[in-house]
């Protein structure tokens, strides 16, 4: 056990700064790694030291450095979505102290919502905010309603200051409101079959466009030889629907290759004769795109990419919306 050297930070003016300012002694890294996270928080409670007189009097120069203090928030603060969509909210970690820290954050969506990443580990520099995107998927069977998406600090190195730690153990909750739109039910991905005119098998197969994960993508063939646009991806809906909307989530990891920038949507009743129902352009970025149209009684929907980044087509997620027709 040792007392941290160095000056106390100037602080952000938050109420917790008084807690963080030099009242704690740091546990050794060895001890921190040897005890469960919850216990380390308790230990922190027993390693507090009196506030140095200089700090209490507003003269921080002679005080030890503050323990890391991490405050959680979300962006956005509330989230509205629909069934079959993948959302990418962000959890923000603000370190209000003068000491950097590694933090492990747990991500717990209320069922049936689920997340492809349930933990995030990141380094948060002193006095900084780190914003980390997470994936949330709303499955097809999700009833309309409000759901909690909870973020909690489950461990930090060094351990975080006591009172903010308790707040972090409780966590921060992002309220996710799921509300279907009239006439725009999600066409269930579980009933779909997906094919494409070109795909890089097996890792970028067409089915990765409907698996609820943005990290998995359909991508046109790129190695060892490549194909060029136009190329298509076609959804056999497994039934007959009046389809009115297609949602397109481009890949999100930073590489925009294949992001579709010009498209045509076609519909078919037999999978052989396709009729155009709309066409348009999308921006070459990672934000989710929408195409609206009216394809009554469709069994098949085809997204034809006519232009895309680097003359490829790719998709992290595609969802279709409409109403099932009688007799299908
Ligand atoms: Ca995917």
Boltz pocket constraint, residues with backbone or C-beta under 6 A from the ligand:
constraints:
  - pocket:
      binder: B
      contacts: [[A, 207], [A, 208], [A, 209], [A, 210], [A, 211], [A, 212], [A, 213], [A, 214], [A, 215], [A, 216], [A, 217], [A, 218], [A, 315], [A, 316], [A, 317]]
      max_distance: 6.0
